[in-house]
Amino acid sequence: GPRWEIPTSGALFAASSLGVPTWIALGTSGQILQTTGGRPTWVTAGGSTSGWKLTNNTTQAIAASGTVLNWNVETFDTGDFHSTVTNSSLVTITSPGTYLMGVQASFNTSALAIEIIIRNGTTELAYHSFTASGGGNHRVNASMLQNFATSGDTLNVIALGVVSTNEIASNVYSPIFWGQKVS
C-alpha cells in the first residue's frame, strides 16, 4: 500500500500550484510561515527590510486647522516606504502585513490643547489629544498596530492646536514617525 515519507523532521505537507503534493522543509528559528506568490514560505518575522524611522530637523509651523508634517531625514527606511524628495509627508505601505507604528512630536506652544493624528488617506488610525498647561514644550505620542491587506496605502501625520502660533519644536526633540512590519 501507499507509504508516507517525511523528508525532514517538522516539514509541512502542501499542494504545489499544480495540485501536486509537496513537502516544505522546516524554517529556521525566528521565522514565520506566510504566503509568497500563492505558496507557503518561511520568512524572517519583521526582518531588516520592513521598517522606517523618519524625522524632521527643521521647525514646522502648525496651523490651528491642522498641518501635515513633513519628514526630511530618513534615520532608516529599509523597505522604500518614504522619499525625502517626492511627497515627503507620505509613507507608502510597500508590503501587505501588520505594522506597529507611532509618532512623537514636541510642541512649542501656548495652546490649551494640541493633537496629533496618524492617517491612512482620510481615515484616522491613531489619535492623541493633550491638554497643555500653558506655554513651553509639550511632547505628544500616538502609536498603533494596523494590518494592511494590500500594498499602496499612504500614511501621513497631522498636527494641530487651538491657536495659530504652534510649531513643532525640532530644536528640543525632533519629531519622529516610525513603523515596523511585525508579521
PEHURA-V895839 format. One record per backbone hydrogen bond with DSSP energy under -0.5 kcal/mol. CO is the residue of the C=O (numbers start at 1). NH is the residue of the N-H. If there is no record, write none. Layout:
CO|NH / CO|NH
This chain:
5|7 / 8|11 / 12|24 / 14|22 / 16|19 / 20|16 / 22|14 / 23|25 / 24|12 / 28|31 / 30|45 / 32|34 / 32|43 / 34|41 / 36|39 / 39|36 / 41|34 / 43|32 / 45|47 / 47|50 / 50|181 / 51|78 / 52|179 / 53|75 / 53|76 / 54|177 / 55|72 / 55|73 / 56|175 / 59|61 / 60|168 / 61|63 / 62|166 / 63|66 / 67|159 / 73|55 / 73|75 / 76|53 / 77|80 / 81|92 / 87|90 / 88|71 / 91|93 / 91|155 / 92|94 / 93|152 / 97|148 / 98|182 / 98|183 / 99|101 / 99|146 / 100|180 / 101|144 / 102|178 / 103|142 / 104|176 / 105|107 / 105|140 / 106|169 / 107|109 / 107|138 / 108|167 / 112|132 / 113|162 / 114|130 / 115|160 / 116|128 / 117|119 / 117|158 / 118|125 / 118|126 / 119|121 / 119|156 / 120|122 / 120|123 / 122|124 / 123|120 / 126|118 / 128|116 / 130|114 / 130|132 / 136|109 / 138|107 / 140|105 / 142|103 / 144|101 / 146|99 / 147|149 / 148|97 / 153|93 / 154|121 / 155|91 / 156|119 / 157|69 / 158|117 / 159|67 / 160|115 / 163|166 / 166|62 / 167|108 / 167|169 / 168|60 / 168|170 / 169|172 / 169|173 / 173|106 / 175|56 / 176|104 / 177|54 / 178|102 / 179|52 / 180|100
